[in-house]
Amino acid sequence: MRATRSLFIGLTLSCISLASAHAVPTDEATVGQSEQTDTAPKPQSSEALQDAAAPTVEANDHLVYLPATRLLAANAKKAFAAFDVADRQALEQFYAARMGSALWVDKNGLLPDAKSLITAFETADNWGLRSTDYKAPSLKAEADGTYKLDDLANVETRLSLLALKYARDARGGRIADPRNQLSEYLDRAPQTLDPRTVIDSLVKATDKAAYLESLQPKQPQFELLRQKLLALRSGTENAKIINIPNGPSLKPGQSHSQIAMLRKALEAPAAIKRDGSPAEDTYYDDGLARAVQDYKKKKGIEPASAVVTNVLRRSLSTGEGVSERALLSNMEEWRWMPDDLGKFHIEVNLPEFNVRVVKDGAIVHEERIVTGSIRTQTPIFSDMMRTIVFQPRWNVPDSIKIKELLPGLRAGGDPLRRRGLVMERNGRKVNVTSINWYRNDIRNYHVYQPPGGSNALGVVKFLFPNKHAVYLHDTPSKSLFTQNVRAFSHGCMRVRNPLELADAILGEDQGWSKETIASLVSQGPEENEITLATPIPVHVTYFTARVNNAGDVETFGDIYGHEKRITLALQGRWREIVKTKEPKISPDDIGGEDGWYGADSRNNGDYYYDERGRRRKTQTSGVGKFLQQVFGGGF
């Protein structure tokens, strides 16, 4: 073999023959025989590895061969067991294809590329990862300044494994299966790349650290949250915090020493008396009252009144009200999001109770929504909106026919008429009182709620077909939209002003005017399906922290507990995670239970949240309860 100045460490048995001293195999037959006849695992220590593998080395200047493919296979259940199986297999194939050419070491130790790689490992904390997860192996020289060849092989292999682990973690791989590991409502998956693609790209990259860091999410919110994390850890955010101790309830018109602290924390203007004259900084004026109310609304503190409470004080005393673990949890969720959200797309953020239409990165429309209750949660996923339906019917599912309608029919009454429902058989309306309901199966009859002012789905619904059977829709009852925390539905998302949402979507997709859309509502047929010319990505998300245009962190309640689950998973506290299961229901079940039927009071699904984030039972009874459910104001 010709001498060369470049170093090659043969990390596979394809480059050595353990049976023949000082012989390097040159044909595939020898390779196959070598790998099949010597399969004993090697110990982890350098000396033991050398004794067990006893690699034959032919060295000339910087040229060496070492058995790292063997090293990977022998330690699959030992030293390398913690690394992903796919990563190990990719590396075995990678080094075999390269004839063992090393990336990170030569005869004289670590190459500059290895040092660049290690820099990325050491600064992983800056990206919301843990640098301790990528601790590079040490490489110690012998007394004469040389390195043991098996030590070089071990370092080479581990650095490659760590590089693939970093790449996997940067794309969300620390929680490999959120749906099964955390909650069935978290229908997301890490956006991991093929490990062979990663290692091949790493070879081509001139700056190894920069390449690994380029695998982090590119979404603007991820970077904004990351900057907040860095500021929090550096203490610059803490320097802004004003600690306000607990104290008495304070109302506008009163004076107290803490008022000056509140004014500074909320950056409210100087105090002014109601007659317009200047006041002491300790006087609680109307300007500060408005600032208190705005802050409470922003943070979801209820009631959003002007009263200064200890809940308000504690929130202000935590700076922007966001913890490191909350930032890390939200950054982790961004690792599960698609790289391309869509040039024109819809974002639904459940903890925020908000839907946004985004075009070219700018928000062109946003609106309040009502989401699923704690027992009937709205799932987190992405899909494509394909259809908008004006004047929709609500088709009553069999479960409601049997539980809610059949008892009244068998008693000789007409519960359908009272509830504004219609029954058909083979496309013809039937007289429900003329049928023997002890002999006929109600499931064979079609029952629906016609379009109209009291229809559970309102005048429009937005369909993005998905396995969860949820969608966005109108509602005849708007009262719940005034509450800060709006987790009341049975899974679907109700929109406060759905026609404005339709304007934003159809104006972009079809070029329609508001007048055209209004005519569809007032004059169009029932079940009027409008197929979108271009399907629109819909991303139902669960971000409890986001950075607004002013650069401030807005935080929202962890209504379903997903932030806590993600935090526990990142901390390795898997056994403490309380997993949730998603019930199997049909689209009609969802529609009905968002409408008159509601989440049956027997399942304890009707809750609201007080200003301390505690779950409370809604107290509504009798006719009021029924009307809430009938006309869509229930759950």
C-alpha positions as CSV (number, residue, x, y, z in Angstrom):
1,M,0.0,0.0,0.0
2,R,1.3,3.4,-0.9
3,A,2.4,5.8,1.8
4,T,0.3,8.9,2.2
5,R,0.4,12.0,4.4
6,S,-3.3,11.7,5.3
7,L,-4.5,9.6,8.2
8,F,-7.0,6.8,7.8
9,I,-8.1,4.8,10.7
10,G,-9.9,1.7,9.6
11,L,-12.9,1.5,11.9
12,T,-14.4,-1.6,10.3
13,L,-13.4,-5.2,9.9
14,S,-13.6,-4.5,6.2
15,C,-10.1,-3.0,6.5
16,I,-8.4,-5.6,8.7
17,S,-7.9,-9.3,9.1
18,L,-7.7,-10.5,12.6
19,A,-6.6,-13.9,11.5
20,S,-3.5,-12.9,9.6
21,A,-0.8,-10.9,11.2
22,H,0.2,-7.7,9.5
23,A,-2.2,-8.4,6.6
24,V,-4.8,-5.9,5.4
25,P,-7.8,-7.5,3.6
26,T,-8.3,-6.4,0.0
27,D,-11.4,-8.4,-1.1
28,E,-15.0,-8.6,0.1
29,A,-14.8,-12.4,0.6
30,T,-12.2,-11.8,3.3
31,V,-14.3,-9.1,4.9
32,G,-17.4,-11.3,5.1
33,Q,-15.4,-14.2,6.6
34,S,-13.8,-11.9,9.2
35,E,-17.1,-10.5,10.4
36,Q,-18.8,-13.9,10.6
37,T,-16.2,-15.8,12.4
38,D,-15.3,-13.3,15.1
39,T,-18.3,-12.0,16.9
40,A,-17.3,-12.0,20.6
41,P,-18.1,-8.7,22.3
42,K,-15.2,-6.5,23.5
43,P,-14.9,-5.1,27.0
44,Q,-15.1,-1.3,27.4
45,S,-11.6,-0.4,28.7
46,S,-8.8,0.5,26.3
47,E,-6.5,-2.3,27.4
48,A,-9.3,-4.9,27.3
49,L,-10.5,-3.7,24.0
50,Q,-6.9,-4.1,22.6
51,D,-6.5,-7.6,24.0
52,A,-9.9,-8.8,22.8
53,A,-9.8,-7.2,19.3
54,A,-6.1,-7.5,18.8
55,P,-6.3,-5.5,15.6
56,T,-3.6,-5.9,13.1
57,V,-2.3,-2.5,12.2
58,E,-0.2,-1.6,9.2
59,A,1.0,2.0,9.8
60,N,2.9,4.2,7.5
61,D,3.4,7.8,8.7
62,H,-0.2,8.9,9.5
63,L,-2.0,5.8,8.0
64,V,-3.6,3.4,10.5
65,Y,-6.5,0.9,10.5
66,L,-8.6,0.2,13.5
67,P,-11.8,-2.0,14.1
68,A,-14.5,0.5,15.0
69,T,-17.3,-1.2,13.2
70,R,-16.4,-4.1,15.4
71,L,-16.3,-1.6,18.3
72,L,-19.8,-0.4,17.6
73,A,-21.2,-3.9,17.3
74,A,-19.4,-5.3,20.3
75,N,-20.5,-2.5,22.6
76,A,-24.1,-2.2,21.3
77,K,-25.4,-3.5,24.6
78,K,-22.6,-2.0,26.7
79,A,-20.7,1.2,26.3
80,F,-22.9,2.4,23.4
81,A,-26.2,1.1,24.6
82,A,-27.5,4.6,25.4
83,F,-27.1,5.8,21.8
84,D,-29.9,5.4,19.3
85,V,-29.9,2.1,17.4
86,A,-30.4,3.8,14.0
87,D,-27.4,6.1,14.7
88,R,-25.1,3.2,15.5
89,Q,-26.2,1.3,12.4
90,A,-25.7,4.4,10.2
91,L,-22.2,4.8,11.5
92,E,-21.3,1.2,10.8
93,Q,-22.4,1.6,7.2
94,F,-20.8,5.0,7.0
95,Y,-17.3,3.9,8.1
96,A,-17.5,0.7,6.0
97,A,-18.3,2.8,2.9
98,R,-15.3,5.1,3.7
99,M,-12.9,2.2,4.2
100,G,-12.5,3.4,7.8
101,S,-11.4,7.0,7.0
102,A,-11.5,8.9,10.2
103,L,-13.1,12.3,10.7
104,W,-11.9,13.5,14.1
105,V,-8.5,12.0,14.9
106,D,-5.2,11.2,13.4
107,K,-2.0,9.6,14.7
108,N,-1.2,12.9,16.6
109,G,-4.6,13.2,18.4
110,L,-7.6,15.3,17.8
111,L,-8.0,17.1,14.5
112,P,-9.3,20.8,14.3
113,D,-12.7,19.5,13.1
114,A,-13.0,17.5,16.3
115,K,-12.3,20.6,18.4
116,S,-15.0,22.4,16.4
117,L,-17.4,19.6,17.1
118,I,-16.6,19.6,20.8
119,T,-17.3,23.4,20.9
120,A,-20.9,22.7,19.7
121,F,-21.2,20.1,22.5
122,E,-19.9,22.5,25.2
123,T,-22.3,25.3,24.1
124,A,-25.4,23.0,23.8
125,D,-27.0,24.7,26.9
126,N,-27.3,27.9,24.8
127,W,-29.7,26.1,22.6
128,G,-31.9,24.6,25.3
129,L,-30.1,21.3,25.3
130,R,-27.7,20.0,28.0
131,S,-24.0,20.0,27.4
132,T,-23.6,17.2,29.9
133,D,-25.4,14.9,27.5
134,Y,-22.5,15.4,25.0
135,K,-19.5,15.0,27.1
136,A,-16.6,14.3,24.7
137,P,-14.2,11.5,25.6
138,S,-10.7,12.4,26.7
139,L,-7.7,11.4,24.7
140,K,-4.6,10.9,26.8
141,A,-1.2,10.6,25.3
142,E,1.4,8.0,26.4
143,A,4.6,9.0,28.0
144,D,6.3,9.3,24.7
145,G,3.6,11.5,23.3
146,T,2.0,8.9,21.1
147,Y,-1.6,7.6,21.4
148,K,-2.9,4.1,21.6
149,L,-4.7,3.1,18.5
150,D,-7.7,1.6,20.3
151,D,-8.0,4.9,22.3
152,L,-8.1,6.8,19.0
153,A,-10.8,4.4,17.7
154,N,-12.8,4.8,20.8
155,V,-12.7,8.6,20.6
156,E,-13.4,8.7,16.9
157,T,-16.5,6.5,17.3
158,R,-17.8,8.3,20.4
159,L,-17.5,11.7,18.8
160,S,-19.5,10.5,15.8
161,L,-22.1,9.0,18.0
162,L,-22.3,12.2,20.1
163,A,-22.7,14.3,16.9
164,L,-25.6,12.2,15.8
165,K,-27.2,12.4,19.3
166,Y,-26.9,16.2,19.2
167,A,-28.5,16.3,15.8
168,R,-31.3,14.0,17.0
169,D,-31.9,16.1,20.2
170,A,-31.8,19.4,18.3
171,R,-34.8,18.1,16.3
172,G,-36.8,17.0,19.3
173,G,-35.5,13.4,19.8
174,R,-35.2,13.6,23.6
175,I,-38.9,12.8,23.7
176,A,-39.1,10.3,20.8
177,D,-42.8,9.7,20.9
178,P,-44.8,12.4,22.7
179,R,-48.2,10.8,21.9
180,N,-47.3,7.5,23.7
181,Q,-44.8,8.9,26.3
182,L,-46.8,11.9,27.4
183,S,-50.3,12.2,26.2
184,E,-52.4,10.9,23.4
185,Y,-53.6,14.4,22.8
186,L,-50.0,15.4,21.8
187,D,-50.1,14.2,18.2
188,R,-46.6,15.4,17.4
189,A,-43.3,13.8,16.5
190,P,-39.7,14.9,16.5
191,Q,-38.5,16.3,13.2
192,T,-35.4,14.1,13.2
193,L,-33.3,13.7,10.1
194,D,-31.9,10.5,8.7
195,P,-28.7,9.8,10.6
196,R,-26.8,8.9,7.4
197,T,-27.8,12.2,5.9
198,V,-26.6,14.0,9.0
199,I,-23.2,12.3,9.1
200,D,-22.7,12.8,5.3
201,S,-23.6,16.4,5.6
202,L,-21.2,16.8,8.6
203,V,-18.4,15.5,6.5
204,K,-19.0,18.1,3.8
205,A,-19.4,21.0,6.3
206,T,-16.4,23.2,6.7
207,D,-17.6,24.4,10.1
208,K,-18.8,21.3,12.1
209,A,-20.1,23.3,15.0
210,A,-22.1,25.7,12.7
211,Y,-23.6,22.7,10.9
212,L,-24.9,21.1,14.1
213,E,-26.3,24.4,15.3
214,S,-28.0,24.9,12.0
215,L,-30.2,21.8,12.8
216,Q,-31.9,23.8,15.6
217,P,-35.5,25.1,14.7
218,K,-35.5,28.0,12.4
219,Q,-38.9,29.4,13.5
220,P,-38.6,33.0,14.8
221,Q,-40.4,32.2,18.1
222,F,-37.8,29.5,18.9
223,E,-35.0,32.0,18.6
224,L,-36.9,34.7,20.6
225,L,-37.5,32.2,23.4
226,R,-33.9,31.2,23.2
227,Q,-32.7,34.7,23.7
228,K,-35.0,35.0,26.7
229,L,-33.5,31.9,28.1
230,L,-30.0,33.3,27.7
231,A,-31.0,36.6,29.3
232,L,-32.6,34.7,32.2
233,R,-29.6,32.6,32.8
234,S,-27.2,35.6,32.5
235,G,-29.2,37.5,35.1
236,T,-30.1,40.4,32.9
237,E,-33.8,39.7,33.1
238,N,-33.6,39.2,36.9
239,A,-32.1,42.6,37.2
240,K,-35.4,44.1,36.0
241,I,-37.5,42.2,38.6
242,I,-39.1,44.3,41.4
243,N,-39.9,42.0,44.3
244,I,-43.3,43.1,45.8
245,P,-44.1,41.4,49.1
246,N,-47.6,40.2,50.0
247,G,-49.8,42.9,51.4
248,P,-53.4,44.1,51.7
249,S,-55.9,44.4,48.8
250,L,-55.6,47.8,47.3
251,K,-58.2,49.7,45.2
252,P,-58.1,52.9,43.2
253,G,-58.2,56.0,45.3
254,Q,-56.1,54.5,48.2
255,S,-52.6,55.3,49.1
256,H,-50.0,52.7,50.1
257,S,-46.2,52.4,50.0
258,Q,-46.3,49.5,47.5
259,I,-48.2,51.6,44.9
260,A,-44.9,53.2,43.9
261,M,-43.4,49.8,43.4
262,L,-46.4,48.7,41.3
263,R,-46.2,51.8,39.2
264,K,-42.5,51.1,38.5
265,A,-43.1,47.4,37.8
266,L,-46.0,48.2,35.3
267,E,-44.2,51.2,33.9
268,A,-47.3,53.3,34.5
269,P,-47.3,57.1,34.1
270,A,-46.9,59.4,37.1
271,A,-49.9,59.6,39.5
272,I,-52.6,62.1,38.8
273,K,-55.6,62.9,41.0
274,R,-59.1,62.8,39.6
275,D,-59.1,66.6,39.5
276,G,-56.1,66.5,37.2
277,S,-53.5,67.7,39.7
278,P,-50.3,65.7,40.4
279,A,-50.4,63.1,43.2
280,E,-47.9,61.3,45.3
281,D,-46.3,58.2,43.8
282,T,-48.0,56.2,46.6
283,Y,-51.5,57.2,45.4
284,Y,-53.5,54.6,43.4
285,D,-54.8,56.6,40.4
286,D,-56.9,55.6,37.4
287,G,-53.9,55.4,35.1
288,L,-52.4,52.7,37.3
289,A,-55.7,51.0,37.6
290,R,-55.9,50.6,33.8
291,A,-52.4,49.2,33.8
292,V,-53.3,46.7,36.5
293,Q,-56.3,45.5,34.5
294,D,-54.4,45.2,31.3
295,Y,-51.7,43.2,33.0
296,K,-54.2,40.8,34.6
297,K,-55.9,40.3,31.2
298,K,-52.6,39.6,29.6
299,K,-51.6,37.1,32.2
300,G,-55.0,35.5,32.5
301,I,-55.5,36.5,36.2
302,E,-59.1,36.5,37.1
303,P,-61.0,38.6,37.9
304,A,-59.2,41.1,35.7
305,S,-60.2,43.9,38.0
306,A,-58.2,46.9,39.3
307,V,-57.8,45.4,42.8
308,V,-54.2,44.7,43.8
309,T,-54.0,41.2,45.1
310,N,-51.2,38.9,46.2
311,V,-51.6,36.9,43.0
312,L,-50.8,40.1,41.1
313,R,-47.8,40.8,43.3
314,R,-46.4,37.3,42.9
315,S,-46.8,37.5,39.1
316,L,-45.0,40.9,39.0
317,S,-42.2,39.6,41.2
318,T,-41.3,36.9,38.7
319,G,-40.2,39.4,36.1
320,E,-42.0,38.5,32.9
321,G,-43.7,35.6,34.7
322,V,-41.8,32.9,32.8
323,S,-39.5,30.3,34.3
324,E,-36.5,28.6,32.8
325,R,-38.4,25.3,32.7
326,A,-41.3,26.9,30.8
327,L,-38.9,28.3,28.2
328,L,-37.3,25.0,27.8
329,S,-40.6,23.2,27.5
330,N,-41.9,25.6,24.8
331,M,-38.6,25.4,22.9
332,E,-38.9,21.6,22.9
333,E,-42.3,21.8,21.3
334,W,-40.9,23.9,18.5
335,R,-38.6,21.0,17.8
336,W,-41.7,19.0,16.9
337,M,-43.1,21.6,14.5
338,P,-42.7,21.3,10.7
339,D,-39.8,23.3,9.3
340,D,-42.2,24.9,6.8
341,L,-45.4,26.1,8.5
342,G,-46.7,27.3,5.1
343,K,-46.5,30.7,3.4
344,F,-50.2,31.1,4.2
345,H,-51.3,29.1,7.3
346,I,-53.5,29.1,10.3
347,E,-52.1,28.8,13.9
348,V,-54.4,27.8,16.8
349,N,-52.7,28.2,20.2
350,L,-54.8,26.4,22.8
351,P,-53.4,27.9,26.0
352,E,-53.8,31.3,24.5
353,F,-57.4,30.6,23.3
354,N,-56.5,32.2,20.0
355,V,-56.5,31.6,16.3
356,R,-54.2,33.5,13.9
357,V,-54.0,33.6,10.1
358,V,-50.4,34.2,9.0
359,K,-49.2,35.3,5.6
360,D,-45.5,35.6,4.8
361,G,-44.7,35.5,8.5
362,A,-47.1,38.4,9.4
363,I,-50.3,38.0,11.3
364,V,-53.2,39.2,9.1
365,H,-56.1,38.1,11.3
366,E,-56.6,36.8,14.8
367,E,-59.5,36.0,16.9
368,R,-60.6,34.5,20.3
369,I,-61.6,30.8,20.5
370,V,-63.1,28.4,23.0
371,T,-61.2,25.1,23.3
372,G,-61.9,21.6,24.7
373,S,-62.4,21.2,28.4
374,I,-60.0,19.5,30.7
375,R,-61.7,16.1,30.3
376,T,-62.4,16.5,26.6
377,Q,-59.2,18.2,25.4
378,T,-58.5,19.7,22.0
379,P,-55.6,17.6,20.5
380,I,-52.3,19.1,19.3
381,F,-51.5,18.3,15.7
382,S,-51.2,19.7,12.1
383,D,-53.3,19.1,9.1
384,M,-54.7,20.7,5.9
385,M,-57.9,22.8,5.7
386,R,-59.7,21.8,2.6
387,T,-63.3,22.8,3.0
388,I,-65.4,25.6,4.5
389,V,-69.1,24.8,5.0
390,F,-71.7,27.5,5.2
391,Q,-75.1,26.9,6.8
392,P,-74.0,23.5,8.1
393,R,-76.4,20.9,9.6
394,W,-75.5,19.2,12.9
395,N,-76.0,15.5,12.5
396,V,-77.1,13.9,15.9
397,P,-74.8,10.9,16.7
398,D,-76.3,7.6,17.8
399,S,-75.0,8.1,21.3
400,I,-77.2,11.1,21.8
401,K,-80.2,9.5,20.0
402,I,-80.1,6.7,22.4
403,K,-79.3,8.5,25.7
404,E,-81.2,11.8,25.2
405,L,-84.0,11.2,22.7
406,L,-85.1,7.6,22.9
407,P,-86.4,7.8,26.5
408,G,-88.7,10.7,25.6
409,L,-89.9,9.0,22.5
410,R,-90.8,5.8,24.3
411,A,-92.7,7.9,26.8
412,G,-94.9,9.2,24.0
413,G,-93.4,12.7,23.8
414,D,-91.7,14.6,21.0
415,P,-88.2,15.6,22.3
416,L,-87.1,16.4,18.8
417,R,-89.6,19.2,18.2
418,R,-88.7,20.8,21.6
419,R,-85.1,20.8,20.6
420,G,-85.5,22.0,17.0
421,L,-84.4,18.6,15.5
422,V,-85.6,16.9,12.4
423,M,-85.9,13.1,11.8
424,E,-85.7,11.5,8.4
425,R,-85.9,7.9,7.0
426,N,-84.7,7.3,3.5
427,G,-84.6,11.0,2.8
428,R,-88.2,11.6,4.0
429,K,-89.3,13.4,7.1
430,V,-91.2,11.1,9.6
431,N,-93.7,11.7,12.3
432,V,-91.9,10.6,15.4
433,T,-95.1,10.0,17.4
434,S,-96.4,7.5,14.9
435,I,-93.5,5.0,15.4
436,N,-93.3,2.2,17.9
437,W,-89.9,3.0,19.5
438,Y,-89.9,-0.3,21.3
439,R,-89.8,-2.2,18.0
440,N,-87.8,0.2,15.8
441,D,-84.1,1.0,16.2
442,I,-83.6,4.8,16.4
443,R,-80.1,4.3,15.0
444,N,-81.7,3.6,11.6
445,Y,-83.2,7.1,11.5
446,H,-81.3,10.3,10.5
447,V,-81.7,13.0,13.1
448,Y,-80.2,16.5,12.5
449,Q,-80.4,20.1,13.6
450,P,-81.2,22.3,10.6
451,P,-79.1,25.5,9.9
452,G,-80.3,28.5,11.7
453,G,-79.7,30.9,14.5
454,S,-79.7,28.2,17.2
455,N,-77.7,25.6,15.3
456,A,-74.9,24.2,17.4
457,L,-72.3,24.9,14.7
458,G,-73.6,28.4,13.9
459,V,-73.4,29.6,10.3
460,V,-70.0,28.2,9.2
461,K,-67.5,25.5,10.0
462,F,-63.9,25.0,8.8
463,L,-62.9,21.5,8.0
464,F,-59.4,20.1,8.1
465,P,-60.0,16.3,8.0
466,N,-58.1,14.6,10.8
467,K,-58.2,11.4,12.9
468,H,-59.3,13.4,15.9
469,A,-62.5,14.6,14.3
470,V,-62.2,18.2,15.4
471,Y,-62.6,21.4,13.5
472,L,-63.2,25.2,13.9
473,H,-66.7,26.4,13.8
474,D,-69.2,29.2,14.7
475,T,-71.4,29.1,17.8
476,P,-74.8,30.8,18.5
477,S,-73.6,31.6,22.0
478,K,-70.9,34.3,22.4
479,S,-71.0,34.7,26.2
480,L,-68.0,32.5,26.9
481,F,-65.7,34.6,24.8
482,T,-65.6,37.3,27.4
483,Q,-63.8,34.9,29.8
484,N,-60.0,34.9,29.9
485,V,-59.8,31.1,30.2
486,R,-62.1,29.4,27.7
487,A,-61.7,25.7,28.0
488,F,-65.3,24.6,27.7
489,S,-66.0,22.6,24.5
490,H,-65.8,18.9,23.8
491,G,-62.8,19.2,21.6
492,C,-63.7,21.4,18.7
493,M,-62.7,25.0,18.5
494,R,-65.4,27.7,18.5
495,V,-64.5,31.0,16.9
496,R,-65.9,34.3,18.2
497,N,-66.3,36.0,14.8
498,P,-66.1,33.1,12.3
499,L,-67.2,35.2,9.2
500,E,-64.1,37.4,9.6
501,L,-62.0,34.2,9.7
502,A,-63.8,33.1,6.5
503,D,-63.1,36.5,5.0
504,A,-59.4,36.1,5.7
505,I,-59.2,32.6,4.3
506,L,-61.5,32.9,1.2
507,G,-60.2,36.4,0.4
508,E,-56.8,34.8,0.0
509,D,-57.8,31.5,-1.5
510,Q,-60.7,32.6,-3.8
511,G,-60.3,36.3,-4.0
512,W,-63.8,36.8,-2.6
513,S,-65.1,39.9,-1.0
514,K,-66.9,40.2,2.3
515,E,-70.1,40.9,0.5
516,T,-69.8,37.6,-1.4
517,I,-69.3,35.7,1.8
518,A,-72.2,37.5,3.5
519,S,-74.5,36.5,0.6
520,L,-73.5,32.8,1.1
521,V,-74.7,33.1,4.7
522,S,-77.9,35.0,4.0
523,Q,-78.9,33.4,0.6
524,G,-76.9,30.3,0.1
525,P,-78.1,26.7,0.3
526,E,-77.8,24.4,3.3
527,E,-74.6,22.4,3.7
528,N,-72.9,24.7,1.2
529,E,-69.4,23.2,0.9
530,I,-66.7,25.5,-0.5
531,T,-63.6,23.5,-1.6
532,L,-60.4,25.5,-1.2
533,A,-58.4,26.0,-4.3
534,T,-55.2,25.4,-2.3
535,P,-55.4,23.5,1.0
536,I,-54.2,25.6,3.9
537,P,-51.9,24.2,6.7
538,V,-53.6,24.3,10.1
539,H,-51.3,24.0,13.2
540,V,-53.1,23.4,16.5
541,T,-50.4,24.2,19.0
542,Y,-49.8,24.2,22.8
543,F,-47.4,27.1,23.6
544,T,-47.6,28.5,27.1
545,A,-45.0,31.2,26.3
546,R,-44.5,33.4,23.3
547,V,-42.6,36.6,22.7
548,N,-44.8,39.5,21.4
549,N,-43.9,42.2,19.0
550,A,-42.8,44.4,21.9
551,G,-40.2,41.8,22.9
552,D,-42.1,40.8,26.1
553,V,-42.8,37.2,27.0
554,E,-46.5,36.5,27.2
555,T,-47.4,33.4,29.3
556,F,-50.5,31.3,29.4
557,G,-51.9,28.7,31.8
558,D,-50.9,25.1,31.4
559,I,-54.5,24.1,31.0
560,Y,-53.9,20.5,30.0
561,G,-50.7,19.9,31.9
562,H,-48.6,19.3,28.8
563,E,-45.9,21.8,29.8
564,K,-45.5,19.9,33.1
565,R,-45.2,16.6,31.3
566,I,-42.6,17.9,28.9
567,T,-40.6,19.3,31.8
568,L,-40.7,16.0,33.7
569,A,-39.6,14.2,30.5
570,L,-36.7,16.6,29.9
571,Q,-35.6,16.1,33.5
572,G,-35.7,12.3,33.1
573,R,-38.6,11.9,35.6
574,W,-40.6,9.7,33.4
575,R,-42.3,7.8,36.2
576,E,-43.9,11.0,37.5
577,I,-45.7,11.7,34.2
578,V,-49.5,11.3,34.3
579,K,-50.4,10.2,30.8
580,T,-53.8,11.1,29.3
581,K,-55.7,9.1,26.8
582,E,-57.8,10.5,24.0
583,P,-61.3,9.1,23.8
584,K,-62.5,7.6,20.6
585,I,-65.3,9.7,19.2
586,S,-66.9,10.6,15.9
587,P,-67.1,14.0,14.2
588,D,-70.8,14.0,15.0
589,D,-70.1,13.4,18.7
590,I,-67.8,16.4,18.7
591,G,-70.3,18.7,17.0
592,G,-73.1,17.7,19.3
593,E,-71.2,18.1,22.4
594,D,-70.1,21.5,21.4
595,G,-73.8,22.3,20.9
596,W,-77.0,21.7,22.7
597,Y,-76.1,18.3,24.2
598,G,-73.0,19.6,25.9
599,A,-70.5,17.6,28.0
600,D,-73.0,15.8,30.1
601,S,-72.9,17.1,33.7
602,R,-72.5,13.6,34.9
603,N,-69.0,13.4,33.5
604,N,-67.9,16.5,35.5
605,G,-66.6,18.1,32.3
606,D,-67.9,21.6,33.0
607,Y,-65.2,23.7,34.7
608,Y,-63.8,27.2,34.8
609,Y,-60.6,28.5,36.3
610,D,-60.3,31.1,39.0
611,E,-57.6,33.7,39.3
612,R,-55.2,31.3,41.0
613,G,-55.6,28.8,38.2
614,R,-57.7,26.4,40.3
615,R,-60.3,24.3,38.5
616,R,-63.8,25.0,39.6
617,K,-67.2,23.4,38.9
618,T,-69.6,25.6,37.0
619,Q,-72.8,26.0,38.9
620,T,-75.7,26.1,36.5
621,S,-78.9,24.1,37.0
622,G,-82.4,23.5,35.8
623,V,-83.7,25.2,32.7
624,G,-80.7,27.5,32.6
625,K,-78.4,24.5,32.3
626,F,-80.5,23.0,29.6
627,L,-80.7,26.2,27.6
628,Q,-76.9,26.7,27.8
629,Q,-76.5,23.2,26.3
630,V,-79.2,23.6,23.7
631,F,-78.0,26.9,22.4
632,G,-74.3,26.3,22.4
633,G,-73.3,28.1,25.5
634,G,-72.5,25.0,27.4
635,F,-69.6,22.6,26.9
